[in-house]
Every structure is written in structure tokens, then in C-alpha cells.
Amino acid sequence: MSPRGVAIPDVRERLFAAAERVLAREGTAGLTNRSVTEEAGCAKGLLYNHFADLDDFVAQLVLDRFARIAAEVGPLPDRAGSGSVHENLAAAALAMLGTSGPAIAAAAVSRHEVAQRVARSWADGAPGPGAVEDAMTRYLEAEQRLGRVAQGADCPMLALAVTGTVHHLLMHPGPQPQDSAPLIRRLITALVATPDGSTASP
């Protein structure tokens, strides 16, 4: 345990990573100030030195992890014209699930105040699922202009269908993240048609 009075580098990330481990092991019921700080190996008061309360901590955890996902998926439109359309979309969708995605999503709705804070932040422009959906839309439109997605495809609706399915997988018990790849690929193959109207991979 870090001694009292000694600065801890990247303390927010240390606490966030500890919270992810607690969530994976004990679920949302086990997420407390004590469980997080003990998991992080630091003093119990440290969390409250950096966050207003536990709700603030959980909300910031959710926002941070979704911001990371949005940053990872953000360059997707730049991949237009390279690789497989289906695989590029699948990689973006699976980034939303991640190894801790379901646990983070559960934390977002486990506490009413957390859900409200996260929703307000996203409404105010914080990067979240909407940013991922927008990146997918712009990617599909770019591929459409290159002739790798059928001209009649409704790109915004395709992006919504993919992100909506991922949201369902995040919020409801189902396959583990590592088991979701075949399901995501099957969905994208069924949705995204090639210019000749088939659903075979471009």
C-alpha cells in the first residue's frame, strides 16, 4: 500500500483500473470506496481526494472508458478503401464491447445518479456511443462513395443497427466479449451489402 503523503502517479487511472477489476470479480454490488482503494493498494481517503463522491467516481469511470472507445473508433473513416468493409466495422463494434465493456455498462446504470450524470455529459458533447455511431456512419458513407458499399444502402441506419446491437449486448446478459466476435461478424455480413446486392464480404 502506498504510504500516506506519497504522491501516486496517474492516480485516476490506477483507481479506474482497480474498479474494473472489482466489477469483473464482484459485479456492481461490490463496487465501494473501500473495495476500490484496497484493490488499488492505496489509502481509503484517496478516492475522495479526487472525486466528489462514489457516484462521481463511477460516472467519471464510465465517461473515461467510453471516451477511450470513441478515440479508438474515431479514425475508422480513414480506413475507407483499405481492408475488408465487414472486418473494419466488426473491429469498431468489438472495441465497444472490449473485455470490460459489459461491466462498465452495468456500472453506468446501476446507480440512478450515475446514469443521470453520464447522460447529461453525453448530451453536452462528451464522447460516447453517439461518437462511435457517427464514425461508423461516416466510414460507411466513405466506402459508399468508393463503390465498396451498395449505393442504395442507408448508412446512418446501418450504423445505428450495429451500435444498437452492441448496446444490447452490453446491457443484457449474453455471450462473453470474446465470444461475441462471430455474432458481430454475422450481423454485419447480413446488414452490409456489396454493390451487386449480395452480402458476401467485399
Salt bridges, closest charged atoms under 4 A:
GLU13 OE1 - ARG65 NH1 2.90
GLU13 OE1 - ARG68 NH2 2.79
GLU20 OE1 - ARG65 NH2 2.99
GLU26 OE2 - ARG25 NH2 3.37
GLU38 OE2 - ARG34 NE 2.95
GLU39 OE2 - ARG21 NE 2.80
GLU39 OE1 - ARG25 NH2 2.87
ASP53 OD2 - ARG117 NH2 3.52
ASP55 OD1 - ARG111 NE 2.45
ASP56 OD1 - ARG117 NH1 3.74
ASP64 OD2 - ARG65 NH1 2.60
ASP64 OD2 - ARG68 NE 3.42
GLU87 OE2 - ARG185 NE 2.95
GLU113 OE2 - ARG117 NE 2.95
GLU113 OE2 - ARG120 NH2 3.58
ASP134 OD2 - ARG138 NE 2.94
GLU143 OE2 - ARG148 NH2 2.79
